[in-house]
Amino acid sequence: MKAPILFAAVILIASADANAGSDIREVDEAKVAHCTFVADIEGRSVFGERLKEQAVKKAKEDARGKASKAGATDIVWGKVSSTDITTIAAKAYHCGG
C-alpha cells in the first residue's frame, strides 16, 4: 500500500525538477544589455565525453533550474567543458518586470 504512494511522490518530484527552469529564455549578450545581472551559473551533468549530446542537454537543464531559483528570466550560455563530468558556464539575468 505504501509503495504506490511513495512511487507517485517520487514521480511528482522528478517531474517538478525536470520542469524547473523551463521558463528561462536562452538569449545572446545583446539581448541582456539593459537587464540586471543575477549570477554566474554552472550546470553539471554526470554524463561525460562519451555521451556529449545528452551531457550538454542535462547540464543546460541543471543551469536553467539554478538560474530560475536565483530569480533570472534569461540565460546566456558560455563555455562547455567535458571530461568525466560535463559542465556549462552561463550568466543569468533578470529582464523586465
Protein Blocks (a to p, Z undefined) as FASTA:
>chain_A
ZZmmmmmmmmmmmmmmmmgoklpccddfklmmmcccfbdcddddfbdfklmmlmmmmmmm
mmmmmmmmnopabdcddddddffbccdddddddedZZ
